[in-house]
C-alpha cells in the first residue's frame, strides 16, 4: 500500500515543504560553522543538533593530535 502525498489546494503552498527543508539545512550548517546551538524538538525533548555534531568532531580531532 503506497501513500501519495496530499497536494495543497492553493498553488502557492506547493513549495513550502521544500523551502522549510532548505531553511532548516541552512540554519544547521550556519550553527555548525559558528559553533552556536541549533535546537530541534525530537522524541518529546529539545535537542541541540549542532552540539551533537561538535562533540563527535572534538573526539575525532583529539585522536589526530
LONU-382459 format. One record per residue: residue in one letter; chain; y, x, z of N, C-alpha, C in turn. Coordinates in Angstrom, 2 decimals. Last residue first. Example, Ala and Ser with C-alpha at 12.3 -4.5 7.8 and 13.67 -1.06 7.14 Angstrom:
2
(node "S" "A" (-2.25 12.85 7.08) (-1.06 13.67 7.14) (0.03 12.90 7.87))
(node "A" "A" (-5.69 13.19 7.80) (-4.50 12.30 7.80) (-3.30 13.20 7.80))
***
This chain:
65
(node "X" "A" (14.37 45.82 17.23) (15.07 46.95 17.82) (14.15 47.90 18.54))
(node "X" "A" (12.77 43.71 16.49) (13.15 44.67 15.46) (13.76 45.93 16.05))
(node "X" "A" (12.53 42.09 18.67) (11.35 42.85 18.30) (11.67 43.91 17.24))
(node "X" "A" (15.02 40.86 18.71) (14.67 41.77 19.82) (13.47 42.62 19.44))
(node "X" "A" (14.97 39.19 16.54) (15.83 40.36 16.48) (15.45 41.36 17.57))
(node "X" "A" (13.21 37.19 17.40) (12.86 37.99 16.23) (13.68 39.25 16.15))
(node "X" "A" (14.65 36.08 19.48) (13.37 36.71 19.79) (12.89 37.57 18.63))
(node "X" "A" (16.84 35.05 18.05) (17.04 36.13 19.03) (15.73 36.83 19.32))
(node "X" "A" (15.66 33.02 16.58) (16.21 34.16 15.86) (16.43 35.34 16.81))
(node "X" "A" (14.99 31.18 18.53) (13.91 31.82 17.80) (14.40 33.06 17.04))
(node "X" "A" (17.61 30.48 19.34) (16.66 31.05 20.29) (15.53 31.79 19.56))
(node "X" "A" (18.72 29.29 17.07) (19.30 30.53 17.58) (18.33 31.24 18.52))
(node "X" "A" (17.27 26.94 16.83) (17.17 27.95 15.79) (17.64 29.30 16.30))
(node "X" "A" (18.18 25.66 19.12) (16.75 25.90 18.97) (16.52 26.97 17.92))
(node "X" "A" (20.87 25.39 18.63) (20.44 26.27 19.72) (18.97 26.61 19.61))
(node "X" "A" (20.82 23.47 16.66) (21.33 24.80 16.32) (20.90 25.80 17.38))
(node "X" "A" (19.89 21.23 17.97) (19.05 21.83 16.93) (19.54 23.21 16.52))
(node "X" "A" (19.77 20.00 20.99) (20.65 20.92 20.26) (19.80 21.64 19.22))
(node "X" "A" (19.11 16.59 21.64) (18.57 17.92 21.37) (19.58 18.74 20.59))
(node "X" "A" (18.68 13.92 23.76) (19.67 14.64 22.98) (19.20 16.10 22.86))
(node "X" "A" (15.86 11.69 23.45) (16.61 12.74 24.13) (17.64 13.35 23.18))
(node "X" "A" (14.25 9.98 22.02) (14.89 9.47 23.22) (15.67 10.50 24.01))
(node "X" "A" (13.49 11.53 19.78) (12.49 11.07 20.74) (13.12 10.66 22.08))
(node "X" "A" (16.70 12.71 19.35) (15.32 12.84 18.90) (14.37 12.45 20.04))
(node "X" "A" (19.86 12.99 18.20) (19.07 12.15 19.08) (17.64 12.18 18.55))
(node "X" "A" (21.49 16.21 18.08) (20.90 15.03 17.44) (20.15 14.24 18.51))
(node "X" "A" (24.11 18.65 18.00) (23.25 17.73 18.73) (22.76 16.59 17.86))
(node "X" "A" (24.76 21.83 17.80) (24.67 20.71 16.84) (23.64 19.75 17.44))
(node "X" "A" (26.89 24.43 19.15) (25.81 23.44 19.23) (25.90 22.37 18.15))
(node "X" "A" (27.58 27.48 17.31) (28.01 26.36 18.13) (26.90 25.31 18.15))
(node "X" "A" (27.55 29.66 15.54) (26.85 29.72 16.83) (27.40 28.69 17.81))
(node "X" "A" (28.41 29.47 13.00) (29.44 29.70 14.01) (28.87 29.78 15.42))
(node "X" "A" (25.99 29.03 11.61) (26.86 30.15 11.24) (27.86 30.50 12.34))
(node "X" "A" (25.02 26.69 12.84) (24.24 27.93 12.92) (25.10 29.14 12.61))
(node "X" "A" (27.06 24.89 12.16) (26.77 25.16 13.57) (25.97 26.46 13.72))
(node "X" "A" (26.81 24.88 9.35) (28.03 25.36 9.98) (27.81 25.71 11.45))
(node "X" "A" (24.25 23.70 9.13) (24.49 25.04 8.61) (25.74 25.66 9.25))
(node "X" "A" (24.77 21.16 10.21) (23.78 22.04 10.82) (23.99 23.49 10.39))
(node "X" "A" (26.66 20.18 8.39) (27.01 20.33 9.80) (26.06 21.27 10.51))
(node "X" "A" (25.12 20.11 6.03) (26.30 20.98 6.10) (26.73 21.22 7.54))
(node "X" "A" (23.23 18.19 6.76) (22.79 19.54 6.42) (23.95 20.53 6.51))
(node "X" "A" (24.89 15.96 7.10) (24.12 16.47 8.23) (23.66 17.91 7.98))
(node "X" "A" (25.86 15.65 4.48) (26.79 15.93 5.57) (26.06 16.50 6.78))
(node "X" "A" (23.49 15.03 3.09) (24.26 16.22 2.74) (25.21 16.62 3.86))
(node "X" "A" (22.85 12.60 4.38) (21.93 13.74 4.48) (22.65 15.05 4.13))
(node "X" "A" (25.02 11.02 3.60) (24.80 11.30 5.02) (23.87 12.50 5.22))
(node "X" "A" (24.57 10.94 0.83) (25.79 11.54 1.34) (25.65 11.90 2.82))
(node "X" "A" (22.15 9.54 0.68) (22.22 10.92 0.20) (23.45 11.64 0.75))
(node "X" "A" (23.04 7.05 1.73) (21.95 7.81 2.36) (21.99 9.28 1.95))
(node "X" "A" (25.07 6.22 -0.11) (25.37 6.52 1.29) (24.29 7.38 1.94))
(node "X" "A" (24.80 5.41 -2.75) (24.78 6.83 -2.44) (25.00 7.21 -0.99))
(node "X" "A" (24.97 2.55 -2.69) (23.77 3.23 -3.18) (23.71 4.68 -2.72))
(node "X" "A" (27.19 1.06 -2.11) (26.42 1.57 -0.99) (25.20 2.40 -1.40))
(node "X" "A" (28.27 0.01 -4.38) (28.99 1.10 -3.75) (28.19 1.75 -2.62))
(node "X" "A" (26.72 -2.21 -5.01) (26.51 -0.96 -5.75) (27.22 0.24 -5.14))
(node "X" "A" (25.27 -4.24 -2.60) (26.53 -3.72 -3.12) (26.29 -2.37 -3.79))
(node "X" "A" (22.61 -4.43 -1.80) (23.19 -5.49 -2.63) (24.45 -4.98 -3.32))
(node "X" "A" (20.43 -1.58 -1.96) (21.53 -2.35 -1.38) (22.08 -3.37 -2.36))
(node "X" "A" (16.93 -1.67 -2.20) (18.18 -1.35 -2.87) (19.29 -2.19 -2.25))
(node "X" "A" (14.45 -0.38 -0.12) (15.27 -1.53 -0.48) (16.56 -1.05 -1.12))
(node "X" "A" (11.75 1.60 -1.33) (12.99 1.48 -0.57) (13.80 0.29 -1.06))
(node "X" "A" (8.44 0.34 -1.27) (9.58 0.77 -2.06) (10.83 0.65 -1.21))
(node "X" "A" (5.43 1.33 -0.03) (6.67 0.63 0.31) (7.78 1.19 -0.55))
(node "X" "A" (2.07 0.78 -0.99) (3.28 1.59 -1.06) (4.49 0.73 -0.73))
(node "X" "A" (-1.16 0.85 0.00) (0.00 0.00 0.00) (1.23 0.90 0.00))
***
